[in-house]
Amino acid sequence: MSKNTTSQSAPRTIAARPGRRALAATAITTAAVALSFALTGCGMFDSDSVVVNVGYQSKTINTVNAGTLMRDRGEFEKALAKAGEESGKRYRVVWQDFSSGAPLTAAMIASHVDIGSMGDYPLLTNGSKTKKYDDATTDFIATTGYNLRGSLNQVVVPTGSTATDLDDLRGASVSTSLGSAGDGMLSTALQQAGISKDDVHVANQDPSIGAAAVEGHQVDAFAQFVPWPQLVIFRNQGRLLYDGGDNEVPTFHGIVARSQFSQANPEVMTAFMQALRDTTDYITGQPMQAAKRVSEITGIEPEVVYLYNGPNGLVSFDPTIKEQFGPALEKVKAYLVSRGSVAEDFDIARFTDTEYLRRLYGPEYAAKASDVGNPSRLRGTDDLCGLPVGDPALASEVWFAGQDSTDVAATPSCALRRIADTDTAVRAAYVPDAVTATKLFASHATWLADPTATASRRYLPFATAAGAATYRASHPELTEVSYETAVSQSRSTT
């Protein structure tokens, strides 16, 4: 394998291998390519500099520790500066922003991205497609964030829709990004429900386009990855129809690196992994501060960001590669092989390389990789209900207007009581689903009331109406109440 000389002063061009490069170029974000050429070909980087091209997805909350926040905090550049003190080299990072994994993969095939982060479905596609070329072959080297239930991918319907479950989507139009984690989740969900994908009309759209289509009632449903479903919900443009966690297939985003580049520049990879760890520690240690900063950069409301990266959030930010990902990726592979996106002989084990992670964590790696608890946990004392806060299946919190932190609550019912007992406006209240513990916006949950329960356990939130109906079928004494009613009754009865 020939060495990749990233320190060359001449720009790397797509035309280097006409057939492959031209094909890949059609899918590369024009602005990203222009930026790469401008920085590598116009004299800004001299021949002594090692240029590191990093592809990321700024609005994908699950990858902010390898993209948006890492770039903003300058963690990679700091680590490279330290590496340069030992190597005598100078390093420059070119950050390229992509809307999804498919164009990022095309850029890696064209050797215009050296390190990239993307979801599990496009990650496997990346590994399969790049292995055809010596200078583009990639390795899966780390995770950015994950959800073992799969709740990072969801199906939303427009506000006012009468649909209550997936069966109501027969003959409907569904917006998704083909080849994405959202698309894979939708296909698996439809299959499990006994619905052929031919029974729905799929509109292949970028997430932002699909979100606008939901708002304009131009599509009947929207199947996407983090953070788009909950962003639509928070903006009152839609409601959750199906939680991808019901597929019971773990989902995650990961980091891939071009093998040729990483082998030629091991010190760069060491620096990147250190930056990943430092940024991840910042998110788990300062979740509110991190959420606000991501919001400032991306325009995504901080309340939505915090739903994902806050304590007990939908995303567990942890770079280690979990054992549970293996079986999940085999299921992903089976689907992608059927779609013609991944070769049948693609070897997931050979594609996965934990060498850099093991160097990063040393003897702690095995224990950390086996730990699947969310590193960011909600703890404290609920002074209103007089109960400790700690159980992820119950712990809740309320973000009141004018506050820079949330108030903790021992249970969802205690959170409702806290809201009822004040006239302060609520920015967001977060509660766990009564069955799955999936973190939800309280105001968008389906609520059931148990008249026989104690005040601190009286109200049960559910992510979807279908989930609440299933639970109520075996608990007929429960009644459905609106969020507003639950708050009102909490004020008058507790």
N, C-alpha and C positions, 0 to 999 in steps of 0.2 A: 504494500500500500504506500503510495507516494505521500510525502509530507505536504501538509497544507500550509503554504507560506502566507499567513495573514498579514505579514509585515510588508508586503509588496506595496510600492507606491502607486503602481498602475491599478486602475479599478478593475474589479472582476466583472466581467460582462456576461449577460444571459446568453449571448451567442457563442460562448465557449464550446458548447455541444449543441448544435442547432436543433436537432430533433427534440431532445429532452428539455433543453433550456427554453425553447420557444413555447413548448407545451406548458411548462410550468409558469412561464411569464404571464400567460393569459389570466392566471388566477391570483397573481401577486398584487397587493394593494399598490396602486400607482404612486401614491404619496410616499409610501415606505421605500419603494425602489428609488424614487427621486432623491429622498433623503440620504439613502445609502450611497448613491453615486456622488451626491454633492459633497459628502463628508470624506469619502474614500478617494475621489478622483479629482478634487479641486485644490489639492495642496494643503489641506488642513492637517492631514496626518503624514508625517515624514516617514522615510523608509525604515527608521528605527522603531517605529511604533507598531505594536500588535493591536489590530483592530478586532474588537469583539462585537459581533452583531447579535443582539438579543431581541427576540420576538415575544410579544406579550399581548394580552387582551385587557385593555385598561378598564373596561366596564364589567369584566367577569370577576366578581368579588372573591371567588374561590382561588384566584391566582395572584391576588394583590401582593403577597409576600415574595413573589418572583417577578413582579412587574411594577404595577402602579406605585406601591409604597416603597419597594426596594429602590426604584428610580428616584422617587421624591426625596428619600432620606439619604441618597448617595452612598448606601452601604456597600454596593459592589465596587464603586470607584475608590472608596476608602480601603477596601481589602486589596484591590489591585495596586494601589499606591504602596501599601506595605510589602506586597509581593515584589514590586519593582525595586525596592531597596535591597532585596536579596538577589534578584535575577539581573539587575542592571538594565532591564527593559522598561520601556514606557508603554502604557496601555490606554486605549481610548475605547469607550463603549458607545455603540450606535444603537439606540432604542427604536424599535419599529412596532407600531401599534396595529393590531389586526382585529377584525370584527368577530372572527371565529377561527377554528383550527384548520379548516381546509385551505384558505389562502396562506396561512402560516406554513403549512406543510409544503405548499408549492414553492415558497421562498426558500425552504430548506433544501428542497430538491435542486434548486438553482444555485445553492451554496451562498445565498444572500442572508441566511440566518444561521448562526452557530449553535445557539441555545434558545429553546422555545418552550412555552407552557401551554397546555391545552387539555381538554377533557378526555375521558377514557376512550370513547369511541374514535374521535379523530387521532388520538395518540396511537392506537393500534394501526389505523390506516397509515399514519406517518411511518411507523416502523416497517410496515410491509412494502410501502411504495419506495421508501428511500433505500432499502437494502439492495435494490437493483444496481446501485451506483456506488462505487468505492468511495468517492468524495462526498457522498450525501448520506451514507448509512448512519442511522441514529441508534442511540441507546436510551432506554427509560431509566433515569438515574435518581429520581426523587419524586415525592408527592408534594403538592402545595397544600391542599385541603381535601377533606373527604366527608361523606356521610354514609355510614354503614347501612342505613335503611334505603338510601337512594332518594331521599327527599329534596335533593338539590334540583331535580328535574320534575316539572309539574305541568298539568293541563289546566288552563284558565278559560272561562267562557265570559263573554261580555256581560256587563251589568244588565239585568233585565231578562237574561236568557232563562228559558224554562227547563233547560237540561239539568238533570239531577245525577246522571251517571254516564259512563262511557257508551252504553247502549243507545243513548239519545243522540250520539254523534253519527249514527248510520245515515249516509247521504249528506252529511254536513261537510263544510269546508274547514280545514284545519291548517293553520299557519305553523310551519316549523322550518328549521334549517337542515336540509338533507345531509346525512352523514354526521350530524352533531349528536351529543348526548341526549338532547331533547327528542330528537327524531328516534333514536334507539329506544328510549323510554316509551315513547308513544307506540312504537311497533310492538314492543313486548307487552304493553298493557292491553292493546287491542287483541293480540293473540290470546292472552290469558282470558279475556272476556268473550272469546269465541267470535270475534269480529275480524273479518278480512280487511286488510289495508285498502283493498279495492272498494270496500264499502264506504270509504271516506274520500273526500277530494282534498289532496294535500297541496298546499301552496308553499313552494320553496322560497322562503323569504329570510333576510337577515333579521335578527331579533328586534331591532329598532323599527323596522318596517312592519313586522308582524304586530308589535305592540300598538302602533298607530292604526293598524287594520282592526284590531280589537276595539279600540276606542271609537272608531268610526263605524263599527258593526259591519265591516266589510268581510269578515270571516266569522265562523260560528265558534271557533275555539283556537287556542294558542298553546302549542306544546314547546316549551323551551327550557333552557338551563339557567342556573343562577346568574344574575338576580332578577331576571326579567319577569317571571310569573308573579313574584311578590311585589315587584315594582308596580305592575299593572293593578294589583289588588290594593296596594296602599293608596294609589291615586284614584281609587273608586271607579276604575274603568272596567273592572272585571271581578270575578270571584272564583275561588278554587273549585274545580270540578273533580280533579283526580290528583292525588299525591303520588309521585313516582316511588315513594317508599313502599307503597302497597305492592310493588313488583318484588320486593324483598331481594333486591340485587344491589349491593354496594355501588356507590358512584364516587368518583374522585377526579381531580385534575392532577396532572403530573408534568414533569419536566423531561424533555428529550434534548440530547446534545449530539451533534455530529461527531462520530467516532474519530474521524481523521483529525478534526480540530482539537478535540479533547486530548488525544494521544500526543499531539504536537505541542500542546500548551497545558500540561497538567497543573501548573501553578495558577492558571486562570480558573480552572475548574475548582481548585481548592478555595480560591477567593470567592467564587460564586456561591459555593455551598456555605461558606461562613456567612456571607451576606444573607443568604436564605434563612439560616438559623437565627441571625440577629434580628431580621425583620419579623420573623415568626414570633420570636420572644416578645417583641414590641407589641404585636397584635394581641397576644394572649395576656400580656401584662398590663397593657393600657387600651383595652377594647373600645372605650368611649372616645378617647382621644384619637385612636386610629380610625374609627368610624367617621368622625367629623372631618378628618383630613382627607380620607377617600372621597367623601361627599364633596369637599371643596374642589378636588381635582377632577372628578368625573361628572358632577352634576346630579348624581344619584342621591336621593334624600338620605340624610344620616340615619333616620329611623329605620330605613330599609337596610342600609349597610349593617346597622347594629343587630338587626334580626339574624343576620348571617354570622357576623364575627363577634358578637357579644357573648357573655357567659351562657353556657348551655346552648349556644347558637346552632343554626343549621349546619354550619361548617366547623369541623374539627381541624384546626390548622396544625399540621404535624408533618414534617418532611419525610418521615420514615415510611417504608413500603410495607403495608400490612399483609399478613398471611391471607386474609380474606379477599384480597384483591385478585389472587390467582384464579380461584373458581369463577369470580365475577368476570374477569377478562376472558376466560374460556367461553362464557355465554355471549359476551360481546363479540368475540371472534366468530362464533357460529353464525351470528346474525350478519356480520360484515362479510363473511365468506359467501353467504347466500345472496348478498347484494353485489358481489363482485368487487368489493372494495379492499379485501384482504385475501392474500393467497392461502390456499388450503394448508400448505406446508410451513406457514409462518410459525416460528418457534417463540412463544412468549417468554419462556425461561431464558433463552439465549438473548432475547431483546432486553431483559431486565438486568441491570447492573447496579448492585448495591455497594460497589467498591468505595465510591466517594462518600456515601453516607457512613460507612463503617469507619473511614478515616476521620470523619467529622465528629462522630460520637464516641469512637473508641470502644472500650469494654462496656459502655452503657447501651450500645446499640440494640442488642438482643432484647433487653428488658423494655426499652422504649418502643421498639417495633411491635412487641406483644401487647402493649398497653393501648387499648382502644377507647379509653375514657377521654372525654373532651378536656384538653388541657386548661380550658377556661371555664371555671365552675362558679356558679352563683352561690354565695354564702353570706351569712349574717344573721341578724335577729329581727323578727317581725314584732315591733313593739306594739302594734295595734292588736294583733291576734295573740300576742304573747307566746309565739312559737319560734323554734329555730328554723333557719332557712338553709337547705342543703340538698334535699332529695331532688335530683333533676326531673323526676316524674311529677313533681308538685311545685317546685320553686318558680316564682313569678316575679315580675318587676314592673314598675310604673315610671315612665319618664314624664314628669310634669313640666309644663311650660316655664321657662325662666330658670330651670335648673341645669347644672352641668353634670349631674349624675342621676341615677335612678334610685327609687325607693324600693327596697326588697319586700317581698310578700311570701309567706310560707306556703300558700296554696293559691290557686286561681280565685277561689271565693274570697280569700283575704285581700287579694288585689282589687276585686270588685268593691269590697267594703272600703278600702283605702280611697278609691276613686269617689265613692258615694259620700264619704265624709269630708270632702273638700270642695270648694268652689273653683279651685285652680284648674285651668284648662289642661288637658292631657295631650301630650305630643304623641305618645304611643304607650300601650300596655302590652306586655308580653306574657303569654301563658303557655304551658305545655299541653298538647293533646292528651286527653284523659286515658287513652289506650297506648298510643305510640310514644308519647313524650316529645313529639315534634314541636318545636317552638313556633308559636303563632302570634299574629296580631289579635288581641282580645276582641277588638271591635269588628273583626271579620270572621270570627269563629262561629260555629253553630253551637248553641248552648242548650244543655239539658239541666233541668232542676230536679233534685231528689228531695222531696218533702220530709223524708225520714232521716236524712243525714244531719250531722251537727252543722252549725253555722259555718265552720271553716272548711267543710267539704260539700256544701249544698249544691254548688254549681259546677258542672262538668263541661269543658270546652272540647270541641272536635274540629279537625281541619276541614272536613267536608260534610255536607248534608248526608251523603251516603254513609259515611262512617258513623254519624250520630244515629241514623236509622237502624244500622246493623246492631249497634249497642242497645238501642231502645227495644229492639225485638226480644232481647233476653232480659230486659229490665222494664217491663210494661208500666211500672209505677212512676217512671220518670216522665216529665213533660217538657216539650220544647218551648223555650222562651227566647225572646230577642235579647241582644246585648244590652239595649237600653232598659228593658224590663228587669234584667238581672241586676243591673246597677241600682235601679230604683228600689227593688225589693231588698237589696243588701242594706240600703239606707234605712228602710223601715222595719226590718226584722232582725238585725244583728246589733 
